[in-house]
């Protein structure tokens, strides 16, 4: 499991020449549940692979970036209102 935001996804995942889509809410829910379980174990210190990336550090960086972008958008909106 590797944290990622929309910014880093270029295109759909293609498998055997076909676009892979999750069309069932049940499957999407199962994936989300399993991802949360993996993340919980990582937070407890589990290592799934000797070459496992520092998922928690990556998550922290991405969350900080998202927060900074939201703050920037709010500030830009305020500046526009002040000018008008």
SVG drawing of the C-alpha trace seen along z (x, -y; Angstrom):
<svg xmlns="http://www.w3.org/2000/svg" viewBox="-22 -46 37 55">
<polyline fill="none" stroke="black" stroke-width="0.4" points="0.0,0.0 1.3,-3.4 -0.4,-6.8 -1.1,-8.9 -3.3,-11.8 -5.1,-12.5 -2.2,-14.8 0.1,-11.8 -2.3,-9.6 -1.8,-10.1 -4.4,-7.8 -6.6,-4.8 -5.0,-1.4 -4.9,0.8 -4.7,4.6 -4.5,7.0 -5.5,4.1 -8.6,3.3 -9.3,0.4 -9.7,1.7 -12.7,0.2 -14.2,0.9 -17.9,0.9 -19.3,2.6 -19.7,0.5 -19.2,3.8 -15.7,4.3 -14.8,0.7 -15.9,1.0 -13.8,4.2 -10.7,2.5 -11.2,-0.5 -11.6,1.8 -8.5,3.8 -6.5,0.6 -7.5,-0.8 -6.4,2.5 -3.0,2.4 -2.5,-1.2 -3.5,-0.4 -0.9,2.3 1.8,0.0 1.0,-2.5 1.5,0.3 5.0,0.9 4.3,4.0 6.7,4.4 5.2,6.2 8.4,6.1 12.1,5.4 12.0,2.7 8.7,1.2 8.6,-2.6 8.0,-4.9 4.3,-5.1 3.6,-7.3 6.1,-9.9 4.7,-10.0 1.2,-10.3 2.2,-13.2 3.9,-15.0 0.8,-14.6 -1.6,-15.7 0.5,-18.8 0.5,-19.5 -3.3,-19.2 -3.7,-21.5 -1.4,-24.1 -3.3,-23.9 -6.6,-24.4 -5.2,-27.3 -3.8,-28.9 -7.1,-28.5 -8.9,-30.2 -6.4,-33.1 -6.6,-33.5 -10.4,-33.8 -10.1,-36.4 -7.7,-38.5 -10.1,-38.4 -13.0,-39.5 -10.9,-42.4 -10.0,-43.6 -13.6,-43.5"/>
</svg>
